[in-house]
Each structure stands twice: as structure tokens, then as C-alpha cells.
Amino acid sequence: MSAENVTPVLEARKVTMQFGGLKALSEFELELRPRELVGLIGPNGAGKTTAFNAITGVYAPSAGDVLVAGERVNGLRPHVICQRGIARTFQNIRLFKDLTALDNVRVACHHRRAAGFTAAFFRTTGYLEDERSIRRRAEEYLAVMGLSHRRDELARNLPYGEQRRLEIARALATGPKLLCLDEPAAGMNASEKVSLLELIRKIRDDFGLAILLIEHDMRVVMGVSERLVVLDHGKTISRGSPEKVRNDPKVIEAYLGDAYLAEKHISVPGEGA
Amino acid sequence: MEQVKLALRSALPFLIALPVLWGVSEVLRYYEFTSFQYILMMAFIDVILAVSLNVINGFTGQFSIGHAGFMAIGAYTAAKITLAARGLEIIGLPPGISDQVIFLLALLAGMCTASIAGFLVGMPSLRLRGDYLAIVTLGFNEIIRVVIENTSFLGQATGLSGLPRRTTLVWVGMGAMATILMARRLVGSTHGRALLAIREDEVAAEAMGVNTTGYKVRAFVISAAFAGLAGGLLVHLIQLCTPRSFTFVKSIEVVVMVVLGGMGSITGSVIAAFVLRFGVEALREAQQYRMVLYSMLLIVLMLTRPTGLFGTREIWDWLPRLRRNRAEGGAR
């Protein structure tokens, strides 16, 4: 246990993402220890989702290193990184819409199977045992997220909030050490947000995970996170405890200043980082 | 004991189908329904083709229109083997049985070569999506045909003739059975769900630990193997193996079956294969209008029922007992 506490779950060392002339993320540094709940915040277009994509292998970083449990993973395909223990959700929900809630979660259990392809055709004992354990696990994750009663519903027919929770259940089912949540509370009202974030904290405690959270709503994320990283225009402008970040003039200027301006002049809420 | 029981249950559908098919073929022979039997065999071959293509087009959500190419590879391999083994007998077996064993080996060899082709086509082209993949598979189909037409070893445009007639109703029936079971067991398994996940959302599937490229290639390999089986059965039924049987028109025919039945529905593919085969035979006089008919059928279907006859549903979804079993044991 003590050895695990020493190795960080995730380390990002000077991770840079360059798209042509645009530096979407520059020298991003992050170290996540087990069971830590860290918030990643910043105004629209700050590079939060880009940071997620660089960590989870959607993009290979232009420079810098991503280490999962001490091993370098840059350039590996997303499914390999997922198997190493990083799971994610998506900002715009990406469920398997025409599969049932249960099957959505079962897909995520897939990579931890034991039996091979031909075993399925000949229905060997190993294969049947696999299917049983996958089903058992999937049911557990559905229960954790309070979705057991929705088991046989198609994902597309679930209400918005439950789709968000199903996505978290699916990510949990991959058996991660680190869960990356990309705006899990987007589109929810204040009280829904608070209860979701409480659930997230509970998941962290029950499963012993590290959680990296993107959230727009500063008040909400400050209440739940132990540590914050603030991005603006791809650069890390502040980091530390919520109190420290809240009083950092750079953050007020970049983040709250923007919100203030938006309130004054522009009424269109531009969502999406 | 448990192992034996499982093995028996795994093979049970075949053990039941074998005497039934044999009985049906004997009855048809006794009453001399030769042409009906012939059409029935063609329909079973179509079932193999449609269900196997459904693995790519329906379950995995990729669009392949080169199925006849894989069919040709399986057909030529099997034909070459049975021709080479003519007059050969496996020592210790009566001549009738020996012929059947050789035919089985030829079919298996055809499945192998076709699946190798599936792998070779799959590897580079699976980085493409949608229309682009469709064009590549179509091109592959044509390449195979042109290569055959220019290879003297394969009889060029005239093809290979004088093949022994080995295909019987039992053979095609068992082939169709194997294909349907393969598809059904695949889609009910965790591997099948990985394929469905790719169809639904490739990015999310990849993020959830599914090796999307690997699974797309696997879908191609399996599907191609069964197309090869259908090819081998076909040429030993019509006793002739020519490139004309494997043009892209044949590929389109199979695509029509899959789309008509519903992408992702095994039941739909089976029924569409039967409907189209018997429909074509009923309209024998109007055969030159076949393609017109196909396109009309597709247009009407797309306008009235865009998901195909069955959508993604299956006949066993309506059978409560099987459904319950499936819910409990994961997949049945």
C-alpha cells in the first residue's frame, strides 16, 4: 500500500499539444497520487479537453511525457491506455446509443476477459465463466450509479442525467486507477450538480480511485476538489488549494473576469472548451 | 462430465439439423422435386452469404461491397482441390465417404484462403470509413475477378469446368446452420458486443479499451471465411467455376439481402435471402429486369422502412424462454 502511495497514478511532464501554429496546450504539468480528486478548470478554449485527449491517447503529445503508474504511455492507442488504467467520459455524451444500459457497461468490461474469440463459438466453460463474471461486474457498476432499474433500456432512451451517470458507470467498469471526467455536471442545475459531485466523491472513496475533473462551474468544483489546476490559452496559470486559486489575481483576471464580461455584454453562453 | 455436456449442447443444433436435412432431401428426391431442391440449395448458399456479410455491415457497422471477391477465392481454392483429388481415395474409407471427406477438406481450405484474403484487405483498408471503405472493397472484388480472368492456372475467363457435384442439401443446410450459429454466438458474446460498440461509436469504443482496428480485421476475417465456404458450395453445385459468378453484381445482391432484412439482424438476413432467391425464380421470365427489381425494392424499402424488415431485432427476441436464458447466462 505504501509503495503505491509513492508512485503517482498519472504524471504529465511538460506535455505540449501543437496544432499547426496553435499551441493548444503548452508544458502542462500534473501529478496525481492515488485517491486524489483534482479539478481542472479554465475558461472556454483554455485547453482542458485537449489535456484530457493528450492524457488518454486520443492525441499523441507533440512534446513532453505522459506517465501512467510510472510507465511512459505517449503515442499508445487509447484502448491500450485504457487498459493501463485510465478511463474517461466525454464532454458531449458518447454512449453506445442503440445498446442497452447493461450492454454499455458490459462493453467496458470486455478488455478484462480471459477467453478468446473461438471460445465464444464453442461455448467453452472458460467463456461461459467469463460472461457470467462480466455480467456480475456490470450489474455492480450499474447499481453503484443507481441505474439498475434501467438495465434493459436503450441508452438513447435514458434521460439526460442518467445518461451522464451511465457514462461514468461505463468508465468505472474498465477498472481504472484514474477516472477522467469531462464536465460530468454540464447542463445540470445547481442542486443536481452538487449531488453528482457528492456521488463522484463517494466513488473515489469506495473504489480508491484518483479523479481528474473538468468543470466550468467554479463554485461547484472548488467545493469538491482538493487541488485545482487552472488553464488559460493552453498555459497553466495557477495551481494549488481552492482557497489559494480563488484569490490568485491571474485566475480572477482570466476566468472570473471573462465571466464578468460575458455577463455585462454578451448574453450567449458559449459552452464547450 | 460438465465438459461433455457443454460440448454436446454446443453441437446440438447440428445433431438435430443433420437428420432433418437428410430427411427433407430424401423426400424431395423421392417426389422428384429436383428444381425446387436446387433453388432451396441456392437459397441456403445465399443465407450463408447474407449472414456472413451482416457480421461486417450489420454488427460492426462497416460497409463492404466486395463479398463476391472472398467468395471467388474460396470457390477457386475448393475447386482446384477437388479437381486435383479426382480419382484419389483416402485409404481405409469407402469411396463415397472418401469423396465427402475430400470435399470437406476442400471447403475448409477455401475458408482459410478466403479468410487470409479478408485479413489482407482488412489490414490496410480499415483505416477508411464509410464510402471510402466501400470503394476499396468493391475495387478488391474487381481485382480478384480480373486476376482470375488472366491466370491460365485458374482457367481464365472460361473458368474451371468438370467439377464433381458434391454439394447436397445436407451440405448447404449444415453450412447455413454453422453460419447462423457463428453469427448468433458471436453477437451474444463479449466479442460481439465489442463489434456493436464499434458500430455505435468508434471513439468511445476505443476509449473503453476495445481494440477497434483488431476487431474490425477480425470481423473481416470471419466474414470472408464464410463467404469462401459459400463459394466452395456454389461451384460444386453448378459444377462450374467461372469469374462470371463472382462479379460485383453478386456482391450487390448480397448487400441487398442484408439491407432488406435489416442491418444487424440475422433473422432478417435469412428471410431476405429466401425471399429474394425464390422471388427471382418466380420471376424467371423477367430475369433481365432483376437489377431493376432489386433497386426498386430497395428504394421502396428505404422510403417505408429505413431499418430493413427486422431492424436489429431477432426472432428469438420474441421467444420468452430463450430471452430469459440470454438475460441470465449472458448469451445463449
Interface residues (C-beta under 8 A of the other chain):
Chain A: T56 V58 R77 P78 H79 C82 Q83 A87 R88 F90 R94 L95 F96 K97 D98 L99 D103 R106 V107 A108 C109 H110 H111 R113 F117 A120 F121 F122 R123 T124 T125 Y127 L128 D130 E131 R132 I134 R135 D152 R170 A171 T174
Chain B: E2 Q3 L6 A7 R9 S10 L181 M182 R185 L186 S189 T190 H191 G192 R193 A194 L196 A197 E200 D201 V203 A204 A205 E206 A207 M208 G209 V210 N211 T212 R218 T312 A327 G329 G330 A331
